[in-house]
Amino acid sequence: MPVEKQIYLVDDDAAVCHALSIFLANIGYRVNIFPSAEAFLDVVNDEMEGVMLLDQRMTGMTGLELQAELGKRGHDLPIIFITGHGDVRMSVNAIKAGAVNFLEKPFSNEELLGMLMEAFACLDETRKWHNHVDELRRCHASLTEREREVMRYVVAGMSNRALADQLGVSDRTIEVHRARGMKKMGAESLPDLVRKYALCQQNDVS
C-alpha cells in the first residue's frame, strides 16, 4: 500500500475531487486538491514531489495549458490527464508533451490505480536518474584542471602518446592523469568513461 505518496488533483469539479480524494486517501495516498490550474500555479515549487491528476477542461486555464506552463518553469511532475471530453488528438498532444497517461471519464478505480502505480514508478526512475547525474557532477568537480583536460582528449579518442606530444609531457604523466581521472569518475573502462562524459555534456558539465 502506498504510504504518504503525494497526489496533486487539479479539477474544477468539486464532486469529482471529493470522491477521488476519499478513495485515494483510503488507499494510502495524500491528496492535495486544487480547483483550478491557476490555484496550483500559485503554490507550485521545486520541492513538490508526487503525481498530478489533471483535468483537461476547466474554467480558466486548461490542463494542456497548465502542462505547458509547468514545462516552461522547469517542473516535471508526472501527469495523468483526466477528462470527460477527451479525444484522440488531445490525448496524443498530452502524451507528446510529457504526460504519462490519459484517462477519460468515467474510468474505473482499477484503471486509475494502475496508472498511478506506473506514474509513481516513473517518478522513482526520474529520481534515480537525477541522483545519478548529480553524482557525476560531483565526480567531475573533483577532477583537477589537468585531469579534466586529459579526460576531454581521451574521450575524444586521442591516444596517450599523441596526447603526451600535444601537452608536452611524458607518456607516464598522461597515464597517471588518465588513471586518476577514470577513478574519480568511477569509470571501469574507456567506453564507460565515454558514456559518463556524454551524460555530463548533456547536463551542462564540460
Disulfide bonds with the S-S distance in Angstrom:
none
